[in-house]
Amino acid sequence: MSASQQAIPLIAAAMARSDMPRLDVALNQGLDAGLTISEAREILVQLYAYVGFPRSLNALGELMKVVEARQQRGLRDEPGREPGKPVPTGEELRAVGAANQTKISGGPVAGAVFDFAPVINQFLQSHLFGDIFERDNLDWRSRELATVGALAATPGVEAQLRSHMAASIRVGLTPAQLRQVIQGLEGSGDVAGADRARTALDQALVALNIQE
């Protein structure tokens, strides 16, 4: 993985833990490696869907401080770009989101929870996989790296972490690259998160019948 890609899970993990000192370090690492301001911002915006609005808002505030401090040091980070196409609305948005969800999940999503509360899948399709994943200023591999980092840092969501390890492979990340993510988490001091990620990846590879 590129240096900027390696920074993405670290940014996400620090955000999920509300660890502002480590978030500051990870954001600087990513920007130093070529992550644009738009990409960093998009990571923090997307992750509200996984770790909540309060953490997202606080992390965005931290990014503002980091960018300002870097400017005062004479560093000029690339602003990046905004989404290059309009996001659909209404039924078209739901259809696009359902197609994205199916591609990322490896098939139509179904299960007892979705039978019990169908509206949650409507929200997933229209908003997460529609509104958010249709924004093309951050590619799907980067979005999955961010999701894996955030979920690895969050105890109690091991099933979702395993699912997103498999999704990461479906969007083009390799097992070796995901091992790099685990090493990065471990190197940043998040040993528990790295252990959860390692277990989730091992389980995903078995489910996908992939041998390293």
Buried (B, 14 or more C-beta within 10 A) or exposed (E): BEEBBBBBBBBBBBBBBBBBEBBBBBBBBBBBBBBBBBBBBBBBBBBBBBBEEEBBEBBBEBBEEBBEEBEEEEEEBEEBEEEEEEBBEEEEBBBBBBEBBBBBBBEEBEEEEBEEEEEEBBBBBBBBBBBBBBBEBBEBBBBBBBBBBBBBBBEEBBEBBBBBBBBBBBBEBEBEBBBBBBBBBBEBEBEEBBBBBBBBBBBBBEEBEEEE
